[in-house]
Amino acid sequence: MDTSSSAVSLKEQVMGDQDAGAAIFSSILQTNLTAVLGLVLDSDAAARREAVLLLDVVLRQGLLNPLQAVPHLMAAIADSEAQVWMLRL
């Protein structure tokens, strides 16, 4: 049995699994995007901070069009809580 062919197919399988995982995550994000963006403007500072952190991750991974998040992130820059506005991207 040729080990190089099995290593390649394992590598391809892992890549395929990662692509499928990213597609699932992106689909869930798009379904709940309105709620996530709404949390950026929530009255609870901890919720705002977590929403900004989530947007940071999805924007850096290219799973979200930045134009969808810019208005909400601009609002986060003007946040009264330092723990939120210091996270600006």
C-alpha positions in Angstrom: 0.0 0.0 0.0 1.3 3.4 -1.0 1.5 5.7 2.1 1.9 8.9 0.1 -1.5 8.4 -1.6 -3.2 7.8 1.7 -1.5 10.9 3.2 -2.7 13.0 0.3 -6.2 11.7 0.7 -6.1 12.4 4.4 -4.9 15.9 3.8 -7.7 16.4 1.2 -10.2 15.0 3.7 -9.1 17.5 6.4 -9.2 20.4 3.9 -12.7 19.3 2.9 -13.8 19.1 6.5 -12.5 22.6 7.2 -14.3 24.0 4.1 -17.5 22.4 5.2 -17.1 23.7 8.8 -16.5 27.3 7.4 -19.6 27.0 5.2 -21.7 25.9 8.1 -20.4 28.6 10.4 -20.9 31.2 7.7 -24.5 30.1 7.2 -25.2 30.3 10.9 -23.7 33.7 11.1 -25.7 35.0 8.1 -28.9 33.7 9.7 -28.1 35.4 13.0 -26.3 38.5 11.7 -29.1 40.9 12.6 -29.0 39.7 16.2 -25.2 39.9 16.4 -25.1 43.4 15.0 -27.9 44.4 17.4 -25.8 43.2 20.3 -23.1 45.8 19.3 -25.7 48.4 20.4 -27.0 46.5 23.5 -27.3 48.2 26.8 -25.1 45.6 28.5 -21.4 46.4 28.1 -20.4 42.8 28.3 -22.7 41.8 25.4 -21.4 44.7 23.3 -17.8 43.6 24.0 -18.5 40.0 23.0 -20.3 41.1 19.9 -17.4 43.2 18.8 -15.0 40.3 19.5 -17.2 38.0 17.4 -17.3 40.5 14.5 -13.5 40.8 14.7 -13.1 37.0 14.3 -15.5 36.7 11.4 -14.1 39.7 9.6 -10.5 38.5 9.9 -11.6 35.1 8.5 -13.4 36.7 5.6 -16.7 35.2 6.6 -18.6 38.5 6.5 -18.7 41.4 4.1 -17.1 44.3 6.0 -19.7 46.7 4.6 -22.3 45.0 6.7 -20.4 45.6 9.9 -18.9 49.1 9.5 -21.8 51.2 10.8 -22.1 49.1 13.9 -18.3 49.1 14.5 -18.3 52.9 14.1 -20.9 53.0 16.8 -18.6 50.8 19.0 -15.8 53.3 18.6 -18.0 55.9 20.3 -19.0 53.6 23.2 -18.8 55.0 26.7 -17.2 51.8 28.0 -13.5 51.6 27.5 -13.6 47.8 27.4 -15.7 48.1 24.2 -14.1 51.0 22.3 -10.6 49.8 23.0 -11.4 46.7 20.9 -12.0 48.7 17.8 -10.6 46.9 14.8 
